[in-house]
Amino acid sequence: MTRELVKGYYTRTVKKEWKRLARDTYHRLEFETTLHFLKKYLPKKGLILDAGGGPGRYTIELAKMGYNIILLDLSPANLKFAKKQIKKERVQNRVKDVVEGSIEDLSRFSDNTFDAVICLGGPLSHILDEEERNKAISEMIRVAKRGAPLFASVMSKLSVFVSELKLFQNEIDKPLFKEALCTGNYFGGYGFTACHFFLPEELRKDFEKKQVKILEMVGVEGIGSHFEEKINKLARNKRRWKVWLEMHYKTCTHPVVVGISEHMLIVCKKL
């Protein structure tokens, strides 16, 4: 049921999701910060699995950087759109396959296949069942080569409460808010789909019990989380924006900042 809710939501919002990471400076901050840490830890070359890669924003960017990519996503509409964008950007030779599938089941891929695995923008957050989330994490690790980096970003529990205060106060006295407070699970409605919101320690624990070494945790939007108008205004002043970005990259790995950021990125290495 949850999977169908998520699939339906992203089928209806393909273009919105494609534009999300590029629509303004605030949203590009998620994209650019994620790329910053991808560039820091990715091998110089190799085959990457983009697990739950949606309409292909990261697939195309990494293909332009010279990596070979396989894009996997739950939504056929996302994949159809991605194929058009891949062709438009002329990176077909780097995108080795575009396949429909769920991150909980990567059985089409053999053990130790990929030089890196990415799962960005929150696919893990759309799995409400803890056992299934653990299966998805195990699958991503299984298909990665020994020593390969893995990157997963999820949506933050603390940050969603800021969103409730700022934008959705009408939800605060409803059972769905209490459910999110207790379990981190949100069952959809009010413009979004089913989602599990993580605490930093929960995300770390989920990966620590696997055969990986955690290299870094990142608050992707950092201290600027939820300050969309302020960030977009600040970016108009190039000198001040440069100073802010320097501060952003120095502080976005601080544990407090990781917890309050809209998206948290965990970077691991398979042992």
C-alpha positions as CSV (number, residue, x, y, z in Angstrom):
1,M,0.0,0.0,0.0
2,T,2.7,2.5,1.0
3,R,4.7,1.7,-2.1
4,E,1.8,2.4,-4.3
5,L,1.2,5.7,-2.6
6,V,4.8,6.7,-3.1
7,K,4.8,5.5,-6.7
8,G,1.6,7.4,-7.4
9,Y,2.9,10.6,-5.9
10,Y,6.1,10.6,-7.9
11,T,4.2,9.6,-11.1
12,R,2.2,12.8,-10.7
13,T,5.1,15.0,-9.9
14,V,7.8,14.0,-12.3
15,K,8.5,17.5,-13.7
16,K,8.2,19.1,-10.2
17,E,10.8,16.7,-8.9
18,W,13.1,17.3,-11.9
19,K,13.0,21.0,-11.3
20,R,13.2,20.9,-7.5
21,L,17.0,20.8,-7.3
22,A,17.5,23.6,-9.8
23,R,14.6,26.0,-9.2
24,D,16.5,28.5,-7.0
25,T,19.6,28.9,-5.0
26,Y,18.1,27.4,-1.9
27,H,17.2,24.2,-3.6
28,R,20.4,24.1,-5.5
29,L,22.2,24.1,-2.2
30,E,20.9,20.5,-1.6
31,F,22.2,19.5,-5.0
32,E,25.6,21.3,-4.8
33,T,26.3,20.2,-1.3
34,T,25.6,16.6,-2.2
35,L,27.8,16.8,-5.3
36,H,30.5,18.3,-3.1
37,F,30.6,15.2,-0.9
38,L,30.2,12.9,-3.9
39,K,33.3,14.4,-5.5
40,K,35.1,14.1,-2.2
41,Y,34.6,10.3,-1.8
42,L,33.8,8.8,-5.3
43,P,36.5,6.9,-7.0
44,K,38.0,8.6,-10.1
45,K,36.1,6.3,-12.4
46,G,33.7,3.3,-12.3
47,L,30.2,2.0,-12.5
48,I,27.7,3.7,-10.1
49,L,24.2,2.6,-9.2
50,D,21.7,5.5,-8.8
51,A,19.2,3.7,-6.6
52,G,15.8,5.5,-6.4
53,G,17.2,8.1,-8.8
54,G,13.9,9.6,-9.9
55,P,14.0,11.6,-13.1
56,G,17.8,11.3,-13.3
57,R,19.3,14.6,-12.1
58,Y,22.2,12.9,-10.4
59,T,22.6,10.2,-13.0
60,I,23.0,12.9,-15.7
61,E,25.4,15.0,-13.7
62,L,27.6,12.0,-12.8
63,A,27.5,10.8,-16.4
64,K,28.8,14.2,-17.5
65,M,31.7,13.7,-15.0
66,G,32.7,10.6,-16.8
67,Y,31.1,7.8,-14.7
68,N,29.1,4.9,-16.0
69,I,25.7,4.8,-14.4
70,I,22.7,2.5,-14.0
71,L,19.5,4.3,-12.9
72,L,16.9,2.4,-11.0
73,D,13.6,3.9,-9.9
74,L,10.1,2.8,-8.8
75,S,8.2,5.0,-11.1
76,P,8.0,4.3,-14.9
77,A,7.0,7.9,-15.4
78,N,10.3,9.0,-13.8
79,L,12.2,6.6,-16.0
80,K,10.5,7.7,-19.2
81,F,11.3,11.3,-18.4
82,A,14.9,10.4,-17.4
83,K,15.5,8.7,-20.8
84,K,14.5,11.9,-22.6
85,Q,16.8,14.0,-20.5
86,I,19.6,11.6,-20.9
87,K,19.2,11.7,-24.7
88,K,18.9,15.5,-24.6
89,E,22.1,15.8,-22.6
90,R,23.9,13.3,-24.9
91,V,25.1,11.0,-22.1
92,Q,23.6,7.8,-23.5
93,N,27.0,6.2,-23.7
94,R,27.5,6.6,-20.0
95,V,24.1,5.6,-18.8
96,K,24.3,1.8,-19.2
97,D,20.7,1.0,-18.2
98,V,17.5,2.6,-16.9
99,V,15.5,0.0,-15.0
100,E,12.3,-0.1,-13.0
101,G,12.6,-1.5,-9.5
102,S,12.6,-0.9,-5.8
103,I,15.6,-0.3,-3.6
104,E,14.5,-3.1,-1.3
105,D,15.1,-5.7,-4.0
106,L,18.3,-5.3,-6.1
107,S,18.4,-9.0,-6.9
108,R,18.9,-8.2,-10.6
109,F,22.4,-7.2,-9.7
110,S,25.1,-9.5,-8.5
111,D,27.2,-9.1,-5.4
112,N,30.1,-6.7,-5.6
113,T,29.0,-5.1,-8.9
114,F,29.3,-1.4,-8.3
115,D,32.2,1.0,-7.6
116,A,29.7,3.2,-5.7
117,V,26.1,3.3,-4.8
118,I,24.0,6.5,-4.4
119,C,20.5,6.8,-2.9
120,L,19.8,10.5,-2.8
121,G,16.9,12.8,-2.1
122,G,15.1,10.5,0.3
123,P,14.2,7.0,-1.2
124,L,15.0,5.4,2.1
125,S,12.6,7.8,3.8
126,H,9.8,6.5,1.7
127,I,10.0,3.1,3.3
128,L,8.0,3.2,6.5
129,D,8.6,-0.4,7.6
130,E,11.9,-0.7,9.6
131,E,12.6,-4.2,8.4
132,E,12.2,-3.2,4.7
133,R,14.4,-0.2,5.2
134,N,17.1,-2.5,6.7
135,K,16.7,-4.8,3.7
136,A,17.2,-1.9,1.3
137,I,20.4,-0.8,3.1
138,S,21.7,-4.4,3.1
139,E,20.9,-4.6,-0.7
140,M,22.8,-1.4,-1.5
141,I,25.8,-2.7,0.5
142,R,25.6,-6.2,-1.1
143,V,25.8,-4.9,-4.7
144,A,28.7,-2.5,-3.9
145,K,32.3,-3.7,-4.2
146,R,34.5,-4.0,-1.2
147,G,35.9,-0.5,-0.4
148,A,33.2,1.2,-2.4
149,P,31.5,4.4,-1.1
150,L,27.8,4.5,-0.4
151,F,25.8,7.7,-0.1
152,A,22.2,7.9,1.2
153,S,20.2,11.0,2.0
154,V,17.0,11.0,4.0
155,M,14.5,13.5,5.4
156,S,15.0,14.8,8.9
157,K,12.5,14.3,11.8
158,L,13.5,17.5,13.6
159,S,13.4,19.5,10.4
160,V,9.8,18.3,9.6
161,F,8.6,19.7,12.9
162,V,10.0,23.1,11.9
163,S,8.0,22.7,8.7
164,E,4.9,22.0,10.7
165,L,5.4,25.1,12.7
166,K,6.1,27.2,9.7
167,L,3.7,25.9,7.1
168,F,1.3,23.3,8.4
169,Q,0.0,24.3,11.8
170,N,-3.4,22.9,10.8
171,E,-1.8,19.4,11.2
172,I,-0.4,19.8,14.7
173,D,-3.6,18.6,16.5
174,K,-4.2,15.7,14.2
175,P,-3.2,12.0,14.8
176,L,-0.8,12.0,11.9
177,F,1.4,14.6,13.6
178,K,1.4,12.6,16.8
179,E,2.4,9.5,14.8
180,A,5.3,11.4,13.2
181,L,6.3,12.6,16.6
182,C,6.3,9.1,18.1
183,T,7.5,6.9,15.3
184,G,8.8,9.3,12.6
185,N,6.2,7.9,10.2
186,Y,3.9,10.1,8.1
187,F,1.2,8.3,6.1
188,G,0.6,11.0,3.5
189,G,-1.8,13.8,2.8
190,Y,-1.6,17.6,2.8
191,G,0.5,17.7,-0.4
192,F,3.0,15.0,0.3
193,T,3.3,11.2,0.3
194,A,4.1,8.5,2.9
195,C,7.5,9.2,4.5
196,H,9.7,8.1,7.4
197,F,11.6,11.0,9.0
198,F,14.9,10.1,10.6
199,L,16.8,11.3,13.7
200,P,20.6,11.5,13.0
201,E,21.3,8.8,15.6
202,E,18.8,6.5,14.0
203,L,20.3,6.9,10.5
204,R,23.8,6.2,11.9
205,K,22.6,3.2,13.8
206,D,20.9,1.7,10.8
207,F,24.2,1.7,8.9
208,E,26.6,1.0,11.8
209,K,25.1,-2.5,12.2
210,K,26.0,-3.3,8.6
211,Q,29.4,-4.1,7.1
212,V,30.4,-0.5,6.5
213,K,32.5,2.3,8.0
214,I,30.8,5.6,8.4
215,L,32.9,8.3,6.9
216,E,30.8,11.4,7.3
217,M,27.3,12.7,8.1
218,V,26.1,15.9,6.5
219,G,23.3,18.4,7.0
220,V,22.7,19.1,3.3
221,E,21.0,22.4,3.6
222,G,22.9,23.2,6.7
223,I,22.2,26.2,8.9
224,G,20.2,27.6,6.0
225,S,17.5,25.0,6.3
226,H,14.0,26.6,6.0
227,F,15.4,30.0,5.3
228,E,14.5,29.8,1.7
229,E,13.8,33.5,1.1
230,K,16.8,34.6,3.1
231,I,19.2,32.2,1.2
232,N,17.8,33.3,-2.2
233,K,18.2,37.0,-1.2
234,L,21.7,36.5,0.2
235,A,22.9,34.7,-3.0
236,R,22.2,37.9,-5.0
237,N,25.3,39.4,-3.3
238,K,28.1,37.3,-4.7
239,R,30.7,38.4,-2.2
240,R,28.5,37.6,0.8
241,W,27.3,34.4,-0.7
242,K,30.9,33.2,-1.1
243,V,31.6,33.8,2.5
244,W,28.3,32.1,3.5
245,L,29.2,29.0,1.4
246,E,32.6,28.8,3.1
247,M,30.8,28.8,6.5
248,H,28.2,26.3,5.2
249,Y,30.8,23.7,4.2
250,K,32.7,24.1,7.5
251,T,29.6,23.6,9.6
252,C,27.3,21.2,7.7
253,T,29.0,18.2,9.2
254,H,28.5,19.4,12.8
255,P,26.1,17.0,14.6
256,V,23.7,19.8,15.6
257,V,23.5,21.0,12.0
258,V,23.0,17.5,10.6
259,G,20.0,17.1,12.9
260,I,18.2,20.3,11.9
261,S,18.8,20.2,8.2
262,E,16.0,19.2,5.9
263,H,18.0,16.4,4.4
264,M,20.8,14.3,6.0
265,L,23.4,12.6,4.0
266,I,25.4,9.7,5.3
267,V,28.6,8.6,3.6
268,C,29.9,5.1,4.2
269,K,32.5,2.7,2.8
270,K,31.9,-1.0,2.4
271,L,34.2,-3.1,4.5
